[in-house]
């Protein structure tokens, strides 16, 4: 089974690309969604975050307020690095479990959809890495719609992430997702090259 790391910047459209891969029978784990689940239900992870960032990141119902947490970590790089070091170990554990399930099902390939693939050193467990890139103006529009962020929040998020060039240099393949109709041919070419289809 081939393990594919799928990564890229916010707003590049990794989720949409993952959905196309799934039409070829290739399942994925979305590490962003995994993090949200951890925030909601993993008490060990929640307690570590409370210890590091205080009660202010929790709302009155005891849920983690992701916007409050983002405001803290995206304005201080050290706090962002600390957040990643806390959360990554829980995410990696979940990815390992899902990979094992895929292997037991006899699947040809499995995708780890992870914006923080390199920070978590998960590329070392992948057979190949695919980076999804998009023009920065397109990413800005997608973030405004998807996450309901202000212009200042969008700029802060983009500034705190690696560039498309960084991802392109580290990846085995690059998929350009500017909203055109050429995504499927790009994906098919990779799957064909790798002998998955």
Secondary structure by P-SEA (a helix, b strand, c coil): cbbbbbbbcccccaaaaaaaaaaacbbbbcaaaaaaaaacccaaaaaaaaaaccccccccccccaaaaaaaaaaacaaaaaaaaaaaaaaaaaaaaaaaaaaaaaccccccccccccccccccccccbbbbbbccaaaaaaaaaaaccccaaaaaaaaaacccaaaaaaaccbbbbcccccaaaaaaaaaaaaaccc
